Amino acid sequence: MGLFKFAYLIPLLHLFLSKLISSTPSFTPLQLTQIPVNFLHLAKQPAVFDYMVNIRRKIHETPELGFEEFETSKLIRAELDHLGIHYKYPVAGTGIVGYIGTGDPPFVALRADMDALAMQEGVEWEHKSKVDGKMHACGHDAHVAMLLGAAKMLTQHSHELQGTVVLVFQPGEEGYGGAKRMLDSGVLENVDAIFGIHVSSRSPIGTVASRPGPLLAANGFFEAVISGKGGHAAIPQHAIDPILAASSVILSLQHLISREADPLDSQVVTIAKFQGGGAFNVIPDTVTIGGTFRAFSKDSFIQLKQRIEEVIVKQASVQRCNASVVFEKPFYPVTVNNKDLHKQFVNVATDMLGPQNIKEMQPVMGAEDFSFFQEAMPGYFLFVGMHNESLGPVVSGHSPFYKLNEDVLPYGAALHASLAVRYLLEHQPESAAANGNLRDEL
């Protein structure tokens, strides 16, 4: 299905883009505001909407975990080939980076993560996961579909773009730090800014939510093995009980938040793993505990990490046990939204959805490896709402009963395209000569 079916839309969008994306910045505020409106109108047409739905369902049926997204990557590359979009592959194993535009600055990136979660889908529907123990329960299948939808619209005007839109299809977001590996590859070193979109089941369809500054917390995982001496439960004096020691450790770790952290500096330590013993009357030799710690500042995060290790080792020793602590890397930094990009987001989203549908959200303790991109360049992360009360109760991400409202796809695609086009418009170099050596990424 081609966009040519909507001949009445393409000339209209072409008129605005050709006028706005030109070497002479002669455009009116009204023309500028129409870009997001037109992209949303186009994204809701069957040629684009059905395209995204089809892609999303294919990906949902065959979920793949971090750095195993081989079929997902193959599907994306086939679509990029069909659209005539040049790309680099492989990046960070299964990742892909595509380019639309001149190949010259400015470079603005749009990111979609690709990986699924290790859980069994509990939703019965036609396109349920066909892979046991794996499911797209966080919307990454929708993220890929939305970015490809944006690419489909942008390619119709690639010859008019004075700059380059960089499409980032990222592997391994769910705890693997795929964003860092993409950065380490060097393929994004010329990017001036990056935007990331995540679907939200808690915000109504047709709304968006974000904020400037800290949005999501820094995150780390740890595991500790507490070793004692096993024995019979009836004669504990002849054993050294690691279960008791682990219990003391867990209680002491909570004191790091209640008695050491500034109450105005949000931090979390959660023990979510406790393994030890296999019989009712036998004290085990060892117990393994594990969990996560989070904070909204780098200094607080480092301090929390140091104190977690100290508390585990020393509290275990009080109970005559030994303890070893391993911190699993990579640690995710704080997700911090660039304030200038926040202004641009608000302007674009207001033009598209109206000011009443722009929500400033409070920071949350969830984490995102998009934060690695933000450490390397100005970045902005936002949530696009998809909740519709008529479709039933809210089910949060990372649940086996997670459902995606596919009506969200046009909003994400249109936001991607609009943010990229408006960024290129507002960040044109003064002259090619002033820019020095232009980098030809294409």
N, C-alpha and C positions, 0 to 999 in steps of 0.2 A: 504494500500500500504506500503510495508516494504522496508527498505533500502537494503535488500538482493538482490533486483532486480538489484542493481548496483554493482555487484561483483567486477568489475574492479576498482571501486573507493574505496571500503571499505578496501581492502588489502593495497592500497597505503596510505590511511589516517592512517590505523593501523600501517604501517611500520614507518611512521614519528612519530606518537604519542608514540608508544611503545619504540622508540629509545630516544625520547626527554623527555618523562615523565617517567623517571627511576631514581633509586637511584644514578646512576652514571651519572653525567652531561657530557657525551661524545657525543656532537653533534656539527655539523658544522654550521656556519652562514647560509649556503645555506639551510640546513635542517630546521632551525628555520624560515626562510622566507617563506618556503613552507606551513606552517600550515595555515595562512590566505588564501592563494591561494586555497588550497585543500578544506577548509570549504566553500568558496564562490562557487567553482565548484560543490560541493555536494548540497549546498542550492539551486542551480539553477536547479537541476534535478527534474523531475516530482514528485518523491516520497516525496520530502520535499516541493517543491514549491506549488504543488497542495494541499498538506496537510495544509499549511499556508493560502492559498487563501480560502479554505473551512471554516477554523476556523474564519478568519476575516469576511467573509460574514455572517456567523451565528450570530456573535456578533453584526455586523452592523444592522442586521434586528431587533434585540431586545435590543436597547440601554437602559441603566439604569443609573440614577444619583448617585452622591456620597453616599456611604454607603447603597445603594439600589441594589448593583450589585449581587443579589442572583442567577439569572440564569447564568450570566457570570461566577460567581464563581463555580457554579455547572458544567458548561462545562469544565472549567479549571481542576477541580478535576477529572473529568471523563478521561480527556486526561492524566493527571499525573498517574492515576491508570493504564491506558492502557500501559503507558511507564514503569511502575514498579518503579516510583519515589516516595520515601517517602516524606510526607509533613505534616505541621502543619496547622490546621484549626479549628475554625476561629481565625484570627488575626486581631485586629481592626475591628471587625464586620464581614466583608465579605472577608478580605484579606487572602492570602495563602502564605506560605513560604515552598518551596521544597528544597531537598538536593540531589546532585549527587556527588558521590565520596566516600572517605574513612570515612568521619565523623570527620577527624582529621584536624588540621591546616596545611597550611593556609586556611582561609575562604575568598573567594571572592564572592561578591554578584552582581547579575544582576537584574535590576528593570524594571518592566512594569506597567504603570498605567492603570486602567480598566474603569473609569467612563466616561459617556457621558455628553452632554450639554442640557440645557433646551431650545431647539429651534426646529422649524418644518423644516424637510428636504425639500429643494427645488429642489433636483436633481431627475429626473425621470429615474429609472433604475430597473432592475430585483430584486435587493436586497435592495431596499429602506427601510428605517425605517418603521416598522409596528406599532410603538408606537407614538401616537399623541403627539406633543410638545417635543419630545426627539430625539436627533441625535448625532451620533459620528462625530462631526465636527472638531475634533482636532487630529485624528489619533490614539486614544488610542486602538481602535479595532486592528489596525495594530501592535501596540506595544505588545499586548498580543500574537498575532499570531507569531511575530518574536521571542519572548522569548520561546514560545512552540516549534518553529522550531529549535532554538538553543538547547533546551533540548532534542529533538528527535535525533539530531546529537551527542550530548555529551553522551547520554546514551549508545551508541554503544561502548564507550570507558571508561565507568565509572570505570571499574576494573583497568584501567591503570592510573587514575588520582591520584597523590600523594598530596591530599588535597581535599577540598570540594567546589563545586560550589553551591551557595545559590540562589535559584530562588525566587524573590520577586514580587508577584502579588499584587499591592497596590490599595486600594480603595480611593475614595474621593480626587483626586488631584485638581480638579477644584474649588478652594476656600475653601475646607473643611480641609486642612491640614492632610490628611490621612497618610502622611509619619511620622508626629510627633506621631500620635497614634500608628503606628507600632513600632516606637522606644520605646514609653512608655510601650509597652507590654513586652519589654525585650528580644524578640525573636531574635534580631539581635545583641545582646551585644558582641558576639564573632567574628563578621565580621571584617576583617582587611581592606577591601577596597570595594567600590561599584561603579558600572558603570550604567549610565542611557542613553538611546537613545531616541531621538524624531525625527519623520519624518519632513522634511522641503519641502514645496511646492515652495520655492524661490531658492533653490539650484538645479542644474542639477542632473539627475539620474547618479549614479556612482561617486558622490563626497560626501565628508564629510566636516563638518565645526565645529570648536570650537576654544578655546583659553585657555591658562593658566590664573589663577587668576580670577577676577570678570567677570562673563559672563552675568548673569541676575540680575535684581535689587531686593532689598527688597521691599515688597509690603504690604500695609494695606488699609482697607476700613473704611469709617466713614459715619455717618448719623447725621444730625442736624435738630432739630425742632425749628423753629423761631416763637415765639408767639407774636402777637400784639392785636389789637382790631378791629373786623370787623365793617363794616359800608357801607353806600351807596357811590358809586363812585362819585356821584355828590357833596357830602359834605365831602371830605376827612379830613377836619379839626376836624371832630368828631370821626375819626377813628385813629388807629395806624397801619400803613401799613406794614405788614410783607413781602410783595413782594418787596417793595422798600428796606427794610432792607436786604433781601436775596440777592438782586442784588448788594448792596454795599459790602456784605460779599464776594461774588464771585469775584468781582474785586480786593478786598483787598487780597484775598488768592493768586492771581496771582503775587502780589508784593513779596510774600515770595520767589518766584523763581527769579524774575527779579531784586530784590533789596536786598535780604538777603542771598541768596545762592551764594557760590563761583562759578563763571562761569565755572571753570574747574572741578567742582564737580556736575555731572549730577543729577538733581532732577526733579520731576514732581508732580504737583497737578492738578487733573482734576475733575471738577464737572460734573457728568454724569446723575444726577437725580435732577429734580426740579418739585415739585408737590405742587399746591396750587390754590385754587379758583375753581369755577364751573360756574360762570356767568360773562358776560361782564361788568355788572354794580354793582358788589358787591365786596367790599374789604374783603378778608377772614380773619378769626381769626389767622390761622397758615399757615406756609409754611414749607415743608420738602425738604431739599437738601441732596445730598449724592455724594460720589465720592471715588477716590483712590489717594494715595500718594506713591511715590516711590523714592528710593535713592540707591546709590552704596556703602554706608558705614553705619555701625551701628550707629555711632555718628550722622551723618547727618539725618538718619531716625528718631532717637529719638528726635532730635531738631525740625525736621519738624512736628512731631506729636504734640509736646508741643505748637508750634506756631499756628498750625491749630486751636486748641481748643481756644487759647487766642484770635485770630483774630475773630473767629465766635462769641464768647460771647461778646467781647468788641465792635466790630463793630455793632452788633445788638443793644447793649445798647445805642450807639450813636443815633440810630433811634428810641429810646424809647421802644425797644422790648426786650424780654427775649429769651435766647437760651440755649438749652441743646444739648450736643454732646455725641454720643456713638461711640466708636471704636470697630469694629467687629473683633474678634479674630478667628483663630490665625493669627498673622502677619507672613508673609513669610520672612525669612532672605535672605541675598544676596547669590546667587548661585556662589560659588567660587571654581574653578577647581584646584585640587592639581597639583603642578608643576611636581612632579615625575611621576604621572599618565599621565600627558600630554605627557611626553616623550614616555611613553609606547604606548599611543594611536597613536602618530605620527609614531612610528616604525611599529606597526601592520597595520595601515591604508595605509602606504606607501608600505609595502610588498603586500598588497591586491590590491590596486587601482593605485599605482604609485604616485610619489611626486606631479605631476601636478594636481591631484584631491584632494589634501588636502588643504583646505582653512582656513586661520586664520580669524575668524570673529570679528567684532567690538562688544563691549558690547551693549546689547539692554535692553530697559526698561521693557520688559516682565518679569514675575516672575514664579517660579517653586518651589513646595514644596519639590523637590529633595534636596533643600538647607538644610532641616532639617537633612537629612542623612549626608551631608557634614560637619555639625557642630559636629556630633558624631564620624565620621571616615573619612579617606581620601576618596574623591569621585571625580568622573569625569562625566560630562554631555556633550553630543555631539549631533549634528544634522546630519542626513543622508538625502542627497538630493533625491528628487523624481520627479523633474520637467522635463517634456518632451514637447518640443514646439509643437510637432505634435499632442498633446492631447488637445491643446487649451490654453487660457490665464491662468495666475496664479490666483488662488483663495486662499486667506489666510485662516488660521484656524479661527474657531469661526464664520464662515459664513454659512448660510443655503445652499449655493451652493458649499460648499467644496467637492472636489473630491480627492480620494486617488488613486495614481498610484501603482497598486499592484506589479509592477516590483521592487519596493523598498524592498519588503519582504526578498529576499535572502541576500541583503546587510546588513540589520539589524541583521538577524539571524547569518550570518557569522561573523559579528563584535562582537556580543555578545559572541559567542563560542570562537573566536580567542583571544579576550581580556582576557577571563577567563583562558584559557589554558596557555597563555603566562604569565599571572600574577602568576599562580601556579608554573610554571617553574622557574621564576625569584625570587620567595620569599620562597624557601624551607628553613625550619629550619635547622640549622647546624647538629643537631641530635635529635632524639626523646627524648633522655635523657635530652638534654639541654633545651628542650621545657617544661620540667616538666610534669604536669598533662595534658594529651591530652583530649580534650573534645569530647565525642562521641555524636554528634548531631543526628546520625542515629539510 
